[in-house]
Amino acid sequence: MDKFRMFFQHFQSNSESVMNGICLLLAAITVKLYSSFDFNCPCLARYNALYGLGLLFTPPLALFLCGLLANRQSVVMVEEWCRPVGHRKKDPGIIRYMCSSVLQRALAPSLVWILLALLDGKCFVCAFSSSVDPEKFLDFANMTPSQVQLFLAKVPCKEDELVRNSPARKAVSRYLRCLSQAIGWSITLLLILAAFLARCLRPCFDQTVLLQRRYWSNYVDLEQKLFDETCCEHARDFAHRCVLHFFASMQSEMRAMGMSQDAAGRDPQHIEVPEPEEGLDGSSGKTHLRAIASREQVDHLLSTWYSRKPPLNLASPPGLWGGGLNHRVPTAVPGPGLTQHTDV
């Protein structure tokens, strides 16, 4: 159980592993969806191409959008691209690297669907049965053009009375299916060849830029995660202190109304705001949270985070870190004896 917990924590902390897992899951769902899908071509000359091509490209588009929605880095990439420069300049190379990573993972389920459809051949036969040149087949010599078009439109429907047990239908269907499979295997071979060349030729180039962009793309993602977690932690701590201040102020009002005695005639214990725990170095463990103690400060902090990102320099002067909201210089925290409510 401990090993499973450690594996899950590592998988959860590694954003790239999570995205790869989601990509594989979507690809597996794609295979399952296509295998359970019941394909029925309309067998009408005006609608065959529309239905076949729509079924070939519409589900991949939906899977591509699902891949973008499931990938958290797509939102982080857009935020990084749209944010003001502030104290931190924007690197277009990082945005291009994140875009490439997002597109590669989002395109995988779509490519799986298209390749499965081409190798199966049903969509291709339905879409292009009416576009076959009848001169390539001797069985259409004795038919009028209208009869040929009607016959070709009925090719995907092998149970139709017009084309049932017809050698011409089998020949056209076999021709289109072979063409579809040839296209599918060609695309598969090209993708494998491209992946092989990318993997083999990557060590031949300078890895410095790639390592830098990978590092900073991971940094942007992790920074946003840590900011969200810190905001949740501060909101919980801020709400906790507001509730305790409320009860502390209500205690004085109850004493003024003569309600300080309980049913047993004993005074209620004085409600105090617990002090933050001391760290190993003697400093407060939540100083950076308790330094921001009003709604105006919180609103200013949240607006400053996106308008003026702090510089990526830990040795920078404190003034560059946020206009009076420096986490190193905490402001005074109201004590438990205050009777006024905290502004929320």
JOPERA-V505261 format. One record per run of one state. SS is the DSSP state (hx for helix, st for strand, lp for the rest). FROM is the first residue (numbers start at 1). TO is the last residue. If there is no record, write none. Layout:
ss->SS from->FROM to->TO
ss->SS from->FROM to->TO
This chain:
ss->lp from->1 to->1
ss->hx from->2 to->13
ss->lp from->14 to->14
ss->hx from->15 to->36
ss->lp from->37 to->47
ss->hx from->48 to->70
ss->lp from->71 to->71
ss->hx from->72 to->82
ss->lp from->83 to->91
ss->hx from->92 to->120
ss->lp from->121 to->121
ss->hx from->122 to->131
ss->lp from->132 to->133
ss->hx from->134 to->136
ss->lp from->137 to->137
ss->hx from->138 to->140
ss->lp from->141 to->144
ss->hx from->145 to->153
ss->lp from->154 to->166
ss->hx from->167 to->202
ss->lp from->203 to->207
ss->hx from->208 to->256
ss->lp from->257 to->260
ss->st from->261 to->261
ss->lp from->262 to->266
ss->st from->267 to->267
ss->lp from->268 to->277
ss->st from->278 to->278
ss->lp from->279 to->283
ss->st from->284 to->284
ss->lp from->285 to->286
ss->hx from->287 to->290
ss->lp from->291 to->294
ss->hx from->295 to->307
ss->lp from->308 to->317
ss->hx from->318 to->321
ss->lp from->322 to->344
